[in-house]
């Protein structure tokens, strides 16, 4: 018998690391999204994980309902007076019809039953409300380090990526998006990290987690040894960037 929370769960086992090492989204993104809706009263952040996007939204929206199917991820979420965390699947929210102005999905749409989710988004949005989904690719530091990261991505853990990851590589461009699409600026997504931060982040990749489960060893250790001479002095912190891709559209009617 299936349970209400059967879902593609790649991250519950690393929820603490996910909260610590996943990069944060730029505030300019949330400001731009809030400016695209008639009234920034209530937002639904779907597949919130540990609430990274929900907390960003809360600076620009009066109230945020942040849902995730993973109890482990929600347990790592930061408390905020304008954010209500609820355990729910993307395709079946507890929200009332026409009750939100904005629906967001950060780096998670590729895991969904997308037709069912889009129908749910239409159900809960007010007329003219906005759906915004975004994803990001492999981290970029400098050309030498980037080549090592790309080799790790494709050749070391490449065979362990879930098939849905291909949608991220295609920049969500092949996904049918049944809304009145609008252009939203793509502000830079960046962090200032030490090498250990980079390693923590790479250990949250679904492919890395599956590699470790299959082979019983951590592939990131060897990668960090290769990158260390390129990174700089011990303890050095460097700018890290991610290409951010956004698709957004209004609910008609």
C-alpha positions in Angstrom: 0.0 0.0 0.0 1.4 3.4 -0.9 1.5 6.2 1.6 0.6 9.8 1.0 4.3 10.7 1.1 5.7 8.3 -1.4 7.9 10.5 -3.6 11.3 10.6 -5.3 13.3 11.1 -2.2 17.0 11.7 -2.9 17.8 14.1 0.0 16.2 13.2 3.3 19.3 11.2 4.3 21.4 14.3 3.9 18.9 16.9 5.2 21.4 18.4 7.8 24.1 18.8 5.1 21.6 20.2 2.6 20.6 22.9 5.1 24.3 23.7 5.8 25.8 23.7 2.4 23.2 24.4 -0.3 23.7 27.9 -1.8 21.1 30.7 -1.0 19.1 32.5 -3.7 19.6 36.2 -4.4 17.2 38.6 -2.8 16.8 40.4 -6.1 15.0 37.3 -7.4 12.4 37.4 -4.8 11.9 41.1 -5.1 11.4 40.7 -8.9 8.8 37.9 -8.4 6.9 39.8 -5.8 6.8 42.8 -8.2 5.1 40.6 -10.8 2.0 39.8 -8.9 -1.0 42.2 -8.3 -0.7 41.8 -4.5 2.2 40.1 -2.6 -0.1 38.7 0.1 0.5 35.0 0.2 3.0 32.6 -1.5 3.3 28.9 -1.8 6.9 27.7 -1.8 6.6 24.1 -3.0 9.3 21.5 -2.2 10.8 24.0 0.1 13.4 21.6 1.5 14.8 23.4 4.5 13.1 26.6 3.6 15.9 28.5 1.7 13.5 30.0 -0.9 10.7 30.4 1.7 12.9 32.6 3.9 13.8 34.8 0.9 10.1 35.1 -0.1 9.2 36.1 3.4 11.1 39.4 3.0 8.8 40.4 0.2 5.5 38.5 0.8 3.1 38.9 3.8 2.8 35.1 4.3 4.5 32.0 2.9 3.2 28.4 3.1 6.2 26.2 2.6 5.6 22.6 1.8 7.8 19.6 1.4 7.2 15.8 1.3 10.3 15.2 3.4 9.9 15.4 7.2 13.7 15.3 7.6 14.1 18.3 5.4 11.4 20.3 7.2 13.0 19.4 10.5 16.1 21.5 9.4 14.1 24.5 8.4 14.6 27.9 10.1 11.6 29.3 11.9 10.2 32.6 10.6 7.1 34.4 11.8 5.7 34.7 8.2 6.5 31.2 7.1 4.3 28.2 7.8 5.9 24.8 7.2 3.6 22.0 6.2 4.4 18.4 5.1 2.7 17.9 1.7 3.5 16.6 -1.7 3.9 19.0 -4.6 0.9 17.5 -6.4 -1.4 17.7 -3.5 -1.2 20.7 -1.3 -3.4 21.7 1.7 -4.2 25.1 0.2 -7.6 26.4 -0.7 -8.6 27.2 -4.3 -7.5 30.7 -5.3 -5.7 31.4 -2.1 -2.2 32.4 -3.2 -0.7 35.1 -5.4 2.6 33.4 -6.1 3.9 29.8 -6.4 7.6 29.1 -6.4 9.7 26.0 -6.9 13.4 26.2 -6.4 15.6 23.5 -7.9 12.9 20.8 -7.6 10.5 20.9 -10.5 12.4 18.1 -12.3 11.4 15.6 -9.5 7.7 16.3 -9.8 4.8 14.8 -11.6 4.7 18.0 -13.6 1.2 17.8 -15.1 -0.3 17.1 -11.7 1.7 19.9 -10.1 0.8 22.4 -12.7 -2.9 21.6 -12.3 -2.5 22.0 -8.5 -0.7 25.4 -9.1 -3.6 26.6 -11.3 -6.1 25.5 -8.6 -4.5 27.4 -5.7 -3.5 30.6 -7.6 -5.6 33.7 -7.9 -6.4 34.8 -11.4 -3.3 36.6 -12.7 -1.1 34.9 -10.0 2.4 33.9 -10.9 4.2 30.5 -11.1 8.0 30.7 -11.0 10.3 27.8 -11.2 14.1 27.9 -11.3 17.1 25.7 -11.4 20.9 26.0 -11.4 23.8 24.1 -12.9 27.3 23.2 -11.8 29.2 25.7 -9.7 31.7 27.9 -11.4 34.9 29.2 -9.8 37.5 29.7 -12.4 38.3 27.9 -15.7 40.9 25.5 -14.1 38.7 24.5 -11.2 35.6 24.4 -13.4 37.2 21.8 -15.6 37.8 19.6 -12.6 34.2 20.0 -11.4 32.9 19.2 -14.8 35.0 16.0 -14.9 33.6 15.1 -11.5 30.0 15.8 -12.6 30.2 13.9 -15.9 32.8 11.2 -15.4 33.1 10.4 -11.7 29.5 10.5 -10.5 27.8 11.0 -13.9 26.4 7.4 -14.1 24.7 8.0 -10.7 22.5 11.0 -11.7 18.8 10.3 -11.7 17.3 10.6 -15.1 15.4 13.7 -14.1 18.6 15.6 -13.8 18.7 15.9 -17.6 16.0 18.5 -17.4 18.4 20.7 -15.4 21.1 20.2 -18.0 18.6 21.3 -20.6 17.9 24.5 -18.5 14.2 23.5 -18.2 13.8 24.4 -21.8 12.1 21.2 -22.9 9.4 21.4 -20.1 5.9 22.2 -21.2 5.0 25.2 -19.2 1.2 25.8 -19.3 1.1 29.4 -18.2 1.3 32.8 -19.9 5.0 33.0 -19.8 6.9 36.2 -18.8 10.5 37.1 -18.6 12.0 37.5 -15.2 15.6 38.8 -14.7 18.1 36.2 -13.7 20.2 37.9 -11.0 23.6 36.4 -10.1 23.5 33.5 -7.7 26.8 33.4 -5.7 28.5 32.6 -2.5 32.0 33.2 -0.9 33.2 29.8 0.1 36.2 27.9 1.4 37.2 24.6 -0.1 35.4 22.7 2.8 32.2 24.5 1.9 32.5 23.4 -1.7 33.1 19.8 -0.5 30.0 19.9 1.7 27.9 21.2 -1.1 29.1 18.5 -3.5 28.3 15.8 -0.9 24.6 16.9 -1.2 24.4 16.1 -4.9 21.9 13.3 -5.5 24.6 11.6 -7.7 27.2 11.8 -5.0 24.8 10.3 -2.4 23.9 7.4 -4.8 27.6 6.8 -5.6 28.4 6.5 -1.9 25.5 4.2 -1.4 26.5 2.0 -4.3 30.3 1.9 -3.8 30.7 2.6 -0.1 33.2 5.4 -0.5 33.1 9.2 -0.8 34.3 10.5 -4.2 34.5 14.0 -2.9 37.7 13.4 -0.9 39.8 12.8 -4.0 38.2 15.7 -5.9 39.1 18.1 -3.1 42.7 16.9 -3.2 42.8 17.7 -6.9 41.3 21.1 -6.4 43.3 22.1 -3.3 46.5 23.3 -5.3 44.2 25.4 -7.5 42.1 26.9 -4.7 44.8 28.9 -3.0 46.3 29.0 0.5 44.7 26.9 3.3 41.6 28.6 4.5 41.2 30.8 1.4 37.7 31.8 0.4 36.7 32.3 -3.2 33.6 33.5 -5.1 31.5 30.7 -6.4 28.7 31.2 -8.9 25.9 29.2 -10.4 24.0 29.8 -13.6 20.4 30.4 -12.6 17.6 29.7 -15.1 14.1 31.0 -14.4 10.8 30.2 -16.0 7.7 32.1 -14.9 4.1 32.7 -16.1 0.8 34.0 -15.0 -2.4 31.9 -14.5 -4.8 33.0 -17.2 -8.3 34.2 -16.2 
